[in-house]
Amino acid sequence: MLRLILRALRHRGLMLVLSPLAGIAVWQALVDLGAISLDTFTSPARVAAALLEVLREENTALRGSLATHAWASLQEVVLGFLLAVGVGVPVGLLMGWSRIAFNLLDPYVELMRPIPPTAWVAMSLLLLGLGLQQKVFVVFVGTVSPILITTLDGVKSLDQILLKVARTHNATQFDTVVKIFLPALLPAILTSFRVGIGMAWMVVVAAELIAAEAGLGFLLIQAYRIFRMDVMVAVMLIIGLIAFAMDRGMREMQRRLLRWQYRG
């Protein structure tokens, strides 16, 4: 029996189902025992009912369908993330490759990096107004730093022997970058993508909580305004599931592009 349990615990796919179910069972048991009061929190049964309520658009106070809100957030996340990748990866590579570029750009990176993304919300509202562009900007600002720094760290940790071998064989600058530099850095770059997409979701929900007309963060604040804890938890669950699905997609891409790391 113990052996079967240990085997189940080692099975990734099985635990993706069993672990959440176990968590829900413990949650419901705490509610039944009175350890969690329904006056202050909620139960799995109420969250499931709220989830159906949101899916069926039964509550007009939530102002819009789940599909509308989810699509709004997804656009903001994807566009802001792609913009951050388009800037963060090349700049990280440039700073790692060139000492001059590093000395020139590092003060700006270190100055901007500690500023919380939500601090840009008010300024972006004044500059861009309340809409898609404003949310994309905030996601970009919150996501570009981790992508850039992870890429830069990958360049810094690159095995110098690879570059010496390339120079020994008289490889051109282009061949060195394309055939040695980028393939060696691919694991770090793909890791930065996973970090960035997770950060993008945190930033977009925080921005929508402050100022938005649509989005999952907006849906969350609407649930708060009508004092619906069950709907709030249901929306948080939806956010987590969408972000989880995107991360799984990133992992699959990583597995396909870095097959040598997953052999055996």
Secondary structure, 3 states (H helix, E strand, C coil): CHHHHHHHHHCHHHHHHHHHHHHHHHHHHHHHCCCCCCCCCCCHHHHHHHHHHHHCCCCHHHCCCHHHHHHHHHHHHHHHHHHHHHHHHHHHHHHHHCHHHHHHHHHHHHHHCCCCCCHHHHHHHHHHCCCHHHHHHHHHHHHHHHHHHHHHHHHHCCCHHHHHHHHHCCCCHHHHHHHHHHHHHHHHHHHHHHHHHHHHHHHHHHHHHHCCCCCHHHHHHHHHHCCCHHHHHHHHHHHHHHHHHHHHHHHHHHHHHCHHHCCC
